Amino acid sequence: MLTRLEGVKLFLFLTLHHIWLFMPAHRKINREIFNLAGPNILSNISVPLISSVDTALMGHLSSTHLGAVGLGAMLFNFLYWNFGFLRMGTTGVTAQAYGRSDRPEIMTNLARSLAVAWAISFILILSQSVIGPFGFYLLNTPETHMDFTLEYFHIRIWAAPATLGLYAMMGWFFGMQNALYPLILTVFINITNIALSVLWVNYYDMGIQGVAWGTLVAQYLGLMAAILLWVYRYKKHWLDLLRDGFWKWAAFQPFFNLNANIFIRTVCLSFAFGFFYNRSANYGALVLDANVVLLQFLHWMSYGVDGFAYAAESLSGKYRGAVRENRFKLAVKWSFFWGGVLALLYASIYGFMGRPLISLFTDIEAVQTTAAIFLPWMIVLPIAGFASYIWDGIFVGITAGKSMRNAMIAALVVYLIAVFTLGVRYENHGLWASLLIFLLARAVFQQYLYTKKGWNLP
């Protein structure tokens, strides 16, 4: 008799074998997907290592440290996710320009994104005395956590120019069908961040300041590395920028229109997760700390599946720009397939190894016990949620900013209804069910819109 784990391995083997032997016509598109998704998955998987290591470092100090770094990281996620258009919008327009072989437009896309990124960073730093306290108020931060969260925030906010600048450069590299440089940068940044955080927390007793400084220093070193990589390979594009006329307002307008819609979409997404933290805090500090740990599971899944979503961004944008609809449809089909396979793998790992993984994040027995109660949701969420991530990648690639915005707003409404019904009746179980419904609703609305207009979505 096969064990469950052996059955999963056999299923994956037979699936891969079938595709390779009986679908040779699709090998090329799968090769393109994996050439992009492979480095993306490796780099993305290293991203949650930062929050996971920070969570583990704080979880071994105290419950207050654990909750504080989770809330602090959530506030930065809220801030930076809202400016995710600096990466997503740059990928889409650059990939389409790459597909058209429009070299001047390729370069001006990067210049515009960097200009906007650093302007936003300047505003964030100037506004930090308002953003920090107000943000933690919205997150319903317990009084016991407030000093630590503000301490974390006022250090890490100074990394904004590097963080947002990296968003722009990463998006441009993806649009240029270059997944290697983001891999190099992400791994370098994350290893540096982890090493510095462990050093300053465990050996210099800097506590929450140590993880904040680790992130700040690593981000600036990463930005310097990104500039050096760009100069090494793409410095010839500088002349294209000079020829195209970077400051033409007419050229800026489509860029801003696209990114305004992506911004609204991302604000809704950030609000959904921020509201999740808010409601978690209402159920008590112990449930909040358990949810902070369990959300690491969701982050690991999302960053893994996003590897195929990023591949979908690059390929759908390239083939949309080159007007090759058949190749575009193949890229969509296989991005969903491989994203689903990876989601099943995550669900299996969480099912078999969930409790040991929880213990990696905290040795506080009460938090471990509480997190274990809600662990089954981590098995279901990857399967229910992966499609929404792949659709996001496709919509970014075809620059369907308006449609992304509308689908997200509709899904947010469904989510809030679920929270105020299921969450009220079933408390934290209802809250996790509402998050699952939110992910499913996003995918359903995006599928509906795509079915109506295909790659001509606005």
C-alpha positions, 0 to 999 in steps of 0.5 A: 500500500502506498503512503499518502506522501508516496501517492503525492510523489507518484502523481507528480511523476506521472503528470510530468512524464505525461506532459513531456512524452505526449505533448511535445508541441508545448515543450517550448512554452514550458521551457520559456515558463521555467526559464523565467519561473525557476529563478523567480521561485528561487528568489521569491522563496527567499523573500519570506525568509526575512519575515520568517527569520524575524518572526523566529528571532522575536518569537524566541524573545517574548510574545510581545516582541513576536506580535510587534514585529508582525505588526511592524512588518504588516504596516510596511507591507501595507505601505510598500504593497500600495506602491507595488505598481512600481514593479508590476506596471513597469514589468507590463509596459516594459515586456510589451515594449520588448515584444515590439522591439521598442528600445527607447520606450524600454529605457524610459519605462525604467527612468519614469519608474525610478523617478516616481519611486524616489519621489514617493520615498521622499514623501514617506520619510517626511510623513513618518511621524504621522504614518507610524502612529496612525498606521498602528492605530488602524491595525488595532495594535495593543498598548503593550506592543506599541513602543516596540512597533514604533521603534521598528517603524522609525528605523526601517522607514529610512529604507524606503528609497532603496526598497521602492527603487528596487521595485522599479528595477526588478520590474524592469528586469522582469519585463526584459525577460531577465529573471536571473538578475532579480534572483541574484539581487533577492538572494543577496539582499535576503542573505545579507538581511538574515545575517545582519539580523541574527548578528545584531539580535543574538550577539549584540542584544539589539532586539527589535532594532536589530531586525529593523537595521538588518532590513535597512542596510540590506536594502541599500546594499541591494540597490547598489548591486542592482545599479552595478548589474544594470551598468554591466549589461544594459548601459547602452540603453542610456542613449535611448533615454536621451533620444526619446525625451524622458520629460514628455508629459504625454508619454507619462500619462499612460504610465500614470493611468495604468499605475493609478489603477494598480495602486487602487487595486493594491490598496484594497489588497493591503486593506484586506490583510490589514483588516485581517490583523485588526480582527485577529487582535480583537480575539486576543493577543494569543490569537494575534500571535498565532495568526502572525505565525500562520500567515508565514505559511501563506506568504511562503505559498504566495511567493512560490506561486508568484514565481509562475505569476511573474513568468506569466507577466513577462510572457503575456506582456511579450506576446501581447506586444508582439501580437502572437495570440496563440503563444499568449494563450499557451503561456496562460494555460501552462502558467495555471497548470504549474501554479496549481501543481506547486500549490498542491505541493505546498498543501501537502507539505503543510499537511504533513509538516505543519506542526514542526514548522510552527515550532520553528517560528516560536517556542512559546507553547501557548502560541504553538497550541493555538496555531495548531488549532487553525493549521487545517486552513493552511492546507486548503488556502494554497489550493483555493488561492493560487489562481488569483496570483496567476491571474494577477500576473496575466493582467499585469502583463497585458496592462489590464489595470482597470480590470485588476482594480474592478475585480479586486474591489468586488472581491473586497466587498465579498470579503468584508461581508464574509468577515462580518458574518462568518467572523462574527459567528465563528470568530478566528475560524470564520476569519480564516474562512473569509480570507479563503473566500476573498482569494477565491472571489478574486480568481472568479471575477478575473476569470469572468472578465478575461472570458469576456474580452481576452487580452483586450481587457482595459 
